[in-house]
Amino acid sequence: MALSFLLKEGRLRLMPRMRRASPRQARQAARIVPVIGCIPGSEVWFFRFAIAFLAHLGQGGQIVDRLRGRVVGGAAGRPFNFDHLTGGPLLWAPNLIASDHLFIGHTVCPGFNKIAAGFPGWQDTQFCAPGFDYFHDGLDYTQVPVDMAPHTTVPVSVKGLDGAAWAEPSQRAVLVYPDPLDQAACYFNYCRKHFAPAYNMLDGRPLADWNFRDYLFLHALPSYAKVFLSYQVMSTQVPGSVSIVPHWRLLERPAETLASMLCHLTGRPGDWPMIEDAVDLARREHLAAVELELGRPLDGTRRRRASRNRDVRDEIFREELDADLGREALELLASLGVDLRYFAAPSGTATTSRLSVA
């Protein structure tokens, strides 16, 4: 179509207005976005499903447990639509979060960029693969995807988000951190098999040619520490804004831990009578049954990976690692500024970590 015709008809002038008015784009930018942060190689989909289920049930909806054949929630409630849960990274949960939008994924703690220059080693460290820091990866933040919302995208001001972490009490964050060796082993395995060179190549070499020990100490642990340190520092710089939660606690007490996380993010005690049901519905076996019914994976992959982090970790450990690895890993993390008190497992816990402070 000729440019002169478009100008004459006024279509070029109208196009931006049509885009802004689209129901697929939220009319207002998200200025406060509470964060559930994880580190690549650790599970984020549990949070996405459990919180989406909790929000849906809290609005009077229902979800059928495919394995037990029971209806959770109101029998006449609206069924859960799995097509509306595609990976976000934002989740629309207005009945849980006052700011409506919740981030679930991988990112450096909002606000840390303001003081990052005071940590030269932090700035010099490069992440070993894309995806560690969603809000500073140079993506299109004018259209951040949202799950479960009446709109599909929302503008987010990263600068505003970083500023809100210092000025707005409601801009809160939780970091759920895995065992660093588990995380490294799982992500090493994932990246070696990835189709994209940004993941399966490292320092100009195929990741398949790397031994795990070199990958761990040269790249995996520094990347882990870079994310961890941002939350650790912000938790002291803005007291009460950041909660740092070990993944083993989620495994041992999932509903209680999730409830505690939501209490922190909302800044108030919560009453979620269906949180046990939501967590139960997010169990792996049930989600696999839903995938079988739908004929597709729920997490966007070609197939659901059967191996858990621990299985991958043990496979790599048997082949390549020695008994001193945990001690050496702790020493490196400490040298990078990580507070090792976070890796002291309380007595009586059933953790299986190889990385713990005695």
Phi and psi in degrees as a GROMACS rama.xvg file:
@    title "Ramachandran Plot"
@    xaxis  label "Phi"
@    yaxis  label "Psi"
@TYPE xy
-66.4597  145.244  ALA-2
-63.969  -38.3482  LEU-3
-62.7967  -34.6091  SER-4
-68.3733  -41.7246  PHE-5
-61.89  -41.4428  LEU-6
-66.6984  -42.8477  LEU-7
-62.2449  -41.6078  LYS-8
-79.1293  -10.1454  GLU-9
77.8702  16.1833  GLY-10
-73.1996  -32.9699  ARG-11
-64.6854  -37.2614  LEU-12
-70.342  -32.1525  ARG-13
-83.2639  -24.6863  LEU-14
-56.9381  -46.3572  MET-15
-60.7842  -36.5704  PRO-16
-66.9696  -39.0754  ARG-17
-62.5624  -39.9666  MET-18
-66.1853  -40.8308  ARG-19
-68.4578  -30.2526  ARG-20
-86.4655  -2.82982  ALA-21
-62.2598  133.562  SER-22
-66.2573  -12.1491  PRO-23
-79.4266  -14.0299  ARG-24
-114.948  128.247  GLN-25
-60.8634  141.03  ALA-26
-72.3723  -31.0746  ARG-27
-114.013  143.171  GLN-28
-70.7294  151.223  ALA-29
-84.2332  113.371  ALA-30
-97.4991  -26.5573  ARG-31
-121.09  121.555  ILE-32
-134.776  94.0201  VAL-33
-56.8989  149.831  PRO-34
-123.425  130.467  VAL-35
-107.036  106.662  ILE-36
-100.312  140.01  GLY-37
-130.052  174.356  CYS-38
-112.545  132.874  ILE-39
-49.0752  135.67  PRO-40
104.222  -10.6659  GLY-41
-112.461  161.438  SER-42
-76.5634  127.017  GLU-43
-114.174  -19.8239  VAL-44
-68.5346  -27.7967  TRP-45
-57.3416  -46.6449  PHE-46
-63.0746  -42.2992  PHE-47
-61.8975  -46.2931  ARG-48
-70.091  -49.1177  PHE-49
-60.2935  -43.3201  ALA-50
-73.3623  -37.4004  ILE-51
-63.4839  -42.0669  ALA-52
-62.5832  -43.349  PHE-53
-62.7123  -43.3411  LEU-54
-63.5911  -42.7773  ALA-55
-64.4234  -45.495  HIS-56
-65.8718  -35.6803  LEU-57
-67.5444  -19.5647  GLY-58
-95.0709  10.9391  GLN-59
91.2289  7.17038  GLY-60
-78.2971  176.725  GLY-61
-132.869  153.248  GLN-62
-137.035  131.014  ILE-63
-89.8427  124.562  VAL-64
-74.6579  109.742  ASP-65
-65.68  -25.7325  ARG-66
-90.9119  -33.188  LEU-67
-100.275  -9.02658  ARG-68
67.548  23.5296  GLY-69
-111.46  152.141  ARG-70
-94.3138  121.406  VAL-71
-97.6627  127.607  VAL-72
99.0931  -168.886  GLY-73
-69.0113  132.852  GLY-74
-60.2671  -30.4552  ALA-75
-96.6317  7.78856  ALA-76
-73.931  166.243  GLY-77
-71.8644  129.252  ARG-78
-64.2074  152.498  PRO-79
-74.809  133.456  PHE-80
-102.294  104.753  ASN-81
-68.6605  -16.7269  PHE-82
-68.4463  -16.3511  ASP-83
-92.1702  7.49325  HIS-84
-124.827  99.1132  LEU-85
-121.479  -2.47941  THR-86
123.363  -2.71401  GLY-87
57.9794  -130.375  GLY-88
-89.4342  -3.20854  PRO-89
-93.3547  147.771  LEU-90
-123.391  132.674  LEU-91
-88.7523  114.619  TRP-92
-143.309  65.7499  ALA-93
-64.5086  -23.5543  PRO-94
-83.9485  -5.51618  ASN-95
-111.229  -39.7753  LEU-96
-118.11  125.877  ILE-97
-61.2778  -30.4285  ALA-98
-85.2339  2.08922  SER-99
78.1282  -46.907  ASP-100
-102.04  139.127  HIS-101
-127.979  131.327  LEU-102
-91.0864  131.335  PHE-103
-129.5  111.197  ILE-104
166.821  -149.904  GLY-105
-110.408  118.406  HIS-106
-162.632  151.455  THR-107
-66.1341  149.447  VAL-108
-59.7645  126.356  CYS-109
-54.3429  139.56  PRO-110
97.9085  -25.0889  GLY-111
-66.4255  -30.8189  PHE-112
-57.2489  -26.3209  ASN-113
-63.6574  -29.223  LYS-114
-118.856  7.76825  ILE-115
-60.0931  -29.3405  ALA-116
-62.6342  -21.0409  ALA-117
-79.4923  0.977091  GLY-118
-127.779  77.5521  PHE-119
-55.5398  -40.2738  PRO-120
-63.1388  -33.4376  GLY-121
-65.2471  -45.081  TRP-122
-68.9084  -30.4632  GLN-123
-77.2785  -20.5819  ASP-124
-76.7262  128.02  THR-125
-99.6132  137.325  GLN-126
-64.5203  147.658  PHE-127
-76.9516  -10.0234  CYS-128
-161.693  164.973  ALA-129
-66.5912  162.265  PRO-130
95.8305  2.38466  GLY-131
-79.0819  -24.0842  PHE-132
-138.905  81.7507  ASP-133
-54.9321  -46.0305  TYR-134
-79.8905  0.191459  PHE-135
-133.019  25.3114  HIS-136
-94.9907  7.038  ASP-137
73.1764  30.8154  GLY-138
-85.0194  179.72  LEU-139
-85.987  96.9148  ASP-140
-86.9722  3.42934  TYR-141
-80.037  -12.2409  THR-142
-142.414  71.1034  GLN-143
-84.4014  124.676  VAL-144
-63.1013  143.261  PRO-145
-128.881  134.624  VAL-146
-94.5635  149.183  ASP-147
68.5351  13.9942  MET-148
-105.474  162.644  ALA-149
-70.797  -12.3983  PRO-150
-119.639  158.619  HIS-151
-97.9938  -20.7902  THR-152
-140.26  160.801  THR-153
-146.513  140.011  VAL-154
-71.066  139.024  PRO-155
-130.305  126.263  VAL-156
-87.8858  109.343  SER-157
-63.9319  -40.0674  VAL-158
-61.8816  -41.5058  LYS-159
-66.0555  -36.894  GLY-160
-64.5794  -44.1687  LEU-161
-64.5579  -37.264  ASP-162
-70.1757  -38.0988  GLY-163
-64.1829  -29.7107  ALA-164
-61.2738  -24.1103  ALA-165
-96.902  -24.1753  TRP-166
-115.066  -22.5021  ALA-167
-111.648  117.462  GLU-168
-59.2179  -24.3903  PRO-169
-82.4494  -8.8398  SER-170
-85.4742  90.2032  GLN-171
-116.647  164.49  ARG-172
-145.397  150.844  ALA-173
-127.667  132.058  VAL-174
-107.272  122.947  LEU-175
-102.731  109.626  VAL-176
-107.248  132.011  TYR-177
-87.168  171.892  PRO-178
-58.3918  126.346  ASP-179
-60.5338  -32.5812  PRO-180
-73.2117  -40.1478  LEU-181
-58.0521  -49.1436  ASP-182
-59.946  -46.1207  GLN-183
-64.7941  -43.2644  ALA-184
-64.3985  -43.3799  ALA-185
-66.1443  -43.4631  CYS-186
-72.903  -33.3554  TYR-187
-58.9915  -46.9076  PHE-188
-64.2585  -43.104  ASN-189
-62.1074  -47.9411  TYR-190
-69.7048  -34.7356  CYS-191
-60.023  -33.2898  ARG-192
-95.4303  -1.38547  LYS-193
-72.3041  147.943  HIS-194
-79.0175  -21.1771  PHE-195
-92.0481  133.742  ALA-196
-58.0241  -28.2464  PRO-197
-60.5668  -23.1328  ALA-198
-103.551  -43.6821  TYR-199
-88.9821  1.06256  ASN-200
-118.199  143.665  MET-201
-146.67  123.87  LEU-202
53.5239  39.3889  ASP-203
78.0936  6.89453  GLY-204
-123.386  145.45  ARG-205
-59.56  136.269  PRO-206
-62.0202  -24.293  LEU-207
-64.1202  -20.044  ALA-208
-89.4631  -7.08884  ASP-209
-84.6984  143.727  TRP-210
-87.4368  155.079  ASN-211
-64.7606  -38.4249  PHE-212
-59.8557  -45.0136  ARG-213
-64.0865  -43.8865  ASP-214
-59.927  -43.3664  TYR-215
-61.2517  -51.4675  LEU-216
-84.1163  -28.6803  PHE-217
-85.2436  -29.0274  LEU-218
-133.254  -47.7706  HIS-219
-66.3337  -52.0536  ALA-220
-65.5133  -41.1265  LEU-221
-60.5929  -37.6314  PRO-222
-66.8558  -42.6395  SER-223
-59.3643  -48.2912  TYR-224
-62.9555  -34.9001  ALA-225
-62.4884  -44.3182  LYS-226
-68.7965  -49.4469  VAL-227
-57.7833  -44.7254  PHE-228
-61.6375  -34.614  LEU-229
-62.8962  -40.3664  SER-230
-74.2524  -39.8503  TYR-231
-59.8789  -45.3405  GLN-232
-68.2267  -44.114  VAL-233
-65.7737  -28.445  MET-234
-66.2196  -26.5858  SER-235
-94.2377  -32.4887  THR-236
-71.097  -36.851  GLN-237
-125.991  80.9489  VAL-238
-54.4897  135.709  PRO-239
88.1986  -6.15801  GLY-240
-90.7048  -22.9869  SER-241
-128.549  133.172  VAL-242
-114.745  134.171  SER-243
-116.373  115.771  ILE-244
-121.119  125.774  VAL-245
-72.6744  143.727  PRO-246
-64.6633  -31.2988  HIS-247
-61.055  -30.6187  TRP-248
-66.4349  -37.1332  ARG-249
-65.0535  -38.6099  LEU-250
-66.388  -38.912  LEU-251
-79.6985  -38.5093  GLU-252
-137.347  70.2933  ARG-253
-60.9925  -48.5224  PRO-254
-67.7931  -43.7523  ALA-255
-63.3448  -41.4154  GLU-256
-68.6687  -42.615  THR-257
-63.3795  -40.6833  LEU-258
-62.0656  -40.9793  ALA-259
-63.538  -40.1908  SER-260
-63.0018  -43.8876  MET-261
-66.9518  -36.078  LEU-262
-61.1923  -41.6306  CYS-263
-65.5566  -45.2861  HIS-264
-66.2187  -33.3013  LEU-265
-88.0928  -18.0455  THR-266
75.5268  19.1163  GLY-267
-152.583  155.312  ARG-268
-61.0405  140.071  PRO-269
-114.774  154.872  GLY-270
-125.37  99.9418  ASP-271
-120.816  83.6968  TRP-272
-62.5611  -18.0272  PRO-273
-107.072  17.459  MET-274
-68.2125  -33.7846  ILE-275
-62.8203  -41.7379  GLU-276
-65.7021  -42.2277  ASP-277
-62.6688  -43.0241  ALA-278
-65.1912  -40.904  VAL-279
-63.7647  -40.588  ASP-280
-67.116  -23.214  LEU-281
-87.9401  7.10909  ALA-282
-65.9679  149.346  ARG-283
-58.175  -41.2135  ARG-284
-63.742  -38.2313  GLU-285
-69.7449  -41.3281  HIS-286
-64.7024  -34.0309  LEU-287
-64.642  -36.7717  ALA-288
-67.2873  -37.7366  ALA-289
-64.4323  -42.358  VAL-290
-60.1885  -41.4763  GLU-291
-62.5548  -40.2151  LEU-292
-66.1402  -42.8512  GLU-293
-80.8543  -22.111  LEU-294
75.7127  25.5811  GLY-295
-156.856  156.979  ARG-296
-73.4503  148.503  PRO-297
-85.1521  -20.443  LEU-298
-101.413  12.0186  ASP-299
85.9557  -2.04356  GLY-300
-88.4264  167.354  THR-301
-65.9799  -35.1917  ARG-302
-153.923  154.384  ARG-303
-76.3494  126.367  ARG-304
-70.9363  129.128  ARG-305
-76.0661  -30.3053  ALA-306
-77.0558  140.575  SER-307
-93.1861  167.836  ARG-308
-52.0661  -43.0583  ASN-309
-65.3035  -36.7736  ARG-310
-64.1517  -45.5472  ASP-311
-64.77  -42.9894  VAL-312
-58.897  -48.4319  ARG-313
-64.3251  -36.278  ASP-314
-61.9306  -45.3312  GLU-315
-71.4384  -41.1132  ILE-316
-60.4839  -41.7675  PHE-317
-60.2441  -34.3385  ARG-318
-88.246  -33.6589  GLU-319
-127.437  -15.823  GLU-320
-109.346  156.374  LEU-321
-119.212  175.82  ASP-322
-68.012  -20.5004  ALA-323
-85.2513  -2.38937  ASP-324
-60.2881  -44.513  LEU-325
-60.7361  -44.2523  GLY-326
-62.7328  -42.8657  ARG-327
-66.1947  -37.8157  GLU-328
-65.5703  -42.026  ALA-329
-61.8638  -41.8655  LEU-330
-61.3852  -41.7296  GLU-331
-67.106  -44.9818  LEU-332
-59.2541  -42.1868  LEU-333
-62.895  -39.5406  ALA-334
-66.5842  -21.9653  SER-335
-92.7257  4.21002  LEU-336
100.886  0.403197  GLY-337
-75.4768  133.432  VAL-338
-77.9045  113.288  ASP-339
-70.9262  -9.88087  LEU-340
-62.9365  -23.0171  ARG-341
-69.7439  -13.5378  TYR-342
-110.436  19.1285  PHE-343
-95.9658  102.728  ALA-344
-72.7537  129.97  ALA-345
-59.7477  149.387  PRO-346
-64.293  142.82  SER-347
92.0617  -5.8434  GLY-348
-81.8004  155.944  THR-349
-100.331  36.9915  ALA-350
-71.4663  152.184  THR-351
-116.437  18.8274  THR-352
-67.1824  142.839  SER-353
-89.0917  -5.23457  ARG-354
-117.713  99.3844  LEU-355
-152.979  150.225  SER-356
-85.0816  131.11  VAL-357
